[in-house]
Amino acid sequence: MDHPRTATYLGLSAILALVALGGWGAFAYSLSLVHQQDHALREVLAQQERTLRGALAQQERLTAELGQIRADLTRSRQALERAQVDLIVARAEVEQLKAQQSQLPAGHQLQ
């Protein structure tokens, strides 16, 4: 009678061993998938960090360029204001010269 029970126990032990081996294999496979996903996510994160650093560097360059443009605009406005003042002064001088010319005798006037 021991023989059939022994065969049954051996069969069950073999089945349990195969199930355990399959479980460990599934665990190892899922662990490798987790590592692959982790690696892929780290690569995506690294790429995003590189993109962010590039965008920040570009923003700094553009901010500096904008500051230079604003400074140039301020200088241009000041130059325009000086030119407008010079134009007003020149017009006043022209009017003054016209007035002086009109007061000259007829033979001394310029054409």
C-alpha positions in Angstrom: 0.0 0.0 0.0 2.9 2.3 0.5 3.7 2.2 -3.2 0.6 4.0 -4.5 0.8 6.7 -1.9 4.4 7.2 -2.5 3.7 7.6 -6.2 0.9 10.0 -5.5 3.1 12.0 -3.2 5.9 12.0 -5.7 3.5 13.1 -8.4 2.1 15.9 -6.2 5.6 16.9 -5.2 6.6 17.1 -8.9 3.5 19.1 -9.8 4.1 21.5 -6.8 7.7 21.8 -7.8 6.7 22.7 -11.4 4.1 25.2 -10.2 6.7 26.7 -7.8 9.2 26.8 -10.7 6.6 28.4 -13.0 5.8 31.0 -10.2 9.4 31.9 -9.8 9.8 32.1 -13.6 6.7 34.4 -13.8 8.2 36.5 -10.9 11.5 36.8 -12.7 9.8 37.7 -15.9 7.7 40.4 -14.3 10.8 41.7 -12.5 12.6 42.0 -15.8 9.7 43.9 -17.2 9.7 46.3 -14.2 13.4 46.9 -14.8 12.8 47.5 -18.5 10.0 50.0 -17.7 12.2 51.6 -15.1 15.0 52.0 -17.6 12.6 53.4 -20.2 11.1 55.9 -17.8 14.6 57.0 -16.7 15.5 57.6 -20.3 12.3 59.6 -20.8 13.0 61.6 -17.7 16.6 62.3 -18.7 15.4 63.4 -22.2 12.9 65.8 -20.6 15.5 67.2 -18.2 17.8 67.8 -21.2 14.9 69.5 -23.1 14.1 71.6 -20.0 17.7 72.7 -19.6 17.8 73.7 -23.2 14.6 75.6 -22.9 15.9 77.4 -19.8 19.2 78.3 -21.6 17.2 79.6 -24.5 15.0 81.6 -22.2 18.1 83.2 -20.6 19.5 84.1 -24.0 16.2 85.6 -25.1 15.9 87.5 -21.8 19.4 89.0 -22.3 18.5 89.8 -26.0 15.3 91.5 -24.9 17.3 93.6 -22.4 19.6 94.7 -25.2 16.7 95.5 -27.5 15.1 97.6 -24.7 18.3 99.4 -24.1 18.6 100.1 -27.9 15.0 101.3 -28.0 15.7 103.7 -25.1 18.7 105.1 -26.9 16.8 105.4 -30.1 14.0 107.3 -28.3 16.5 109.7 -26.8 18.1 110.3 -30.2 14.7 110.9 -31.7 13.8 113.4 -28.9 17.1 115.2 -29.5 16.5 115.3 -33.3 13.0 116.7 -32.7 14.4 119.4 -30.5 17.1 120.2 -33.1 14.4 120.4 -35.8 12.4 122.8 -33.7 15.5 125.0 -33.2 16.3 124.8 -36.9 12.8 125.9 -37.9 13.0 128.8 -35.4 16.3 129.8 -36.9 14.9 129.6 -40.4 11.9 131.8 -39.4 14.2 134.3 -37.7 16.4 134.4 -40.8 13.3 135.0 -43.0 12.2 137.8 -40.7 15.7 139.4 -40.9 15.7 139.0 -44.7 12.3 140.7 -45.0 13.7 143.7 -43.1 16.6 144.1 -45.4 16.4 146.7 -48.2 15.2 145.3 -51.5 18.6 145.1 -53.2 20.2 143.2 -50.3 17.8 140.3 -50.1 18.8 136.8 -51.0 16.8 134.8 -53.5 
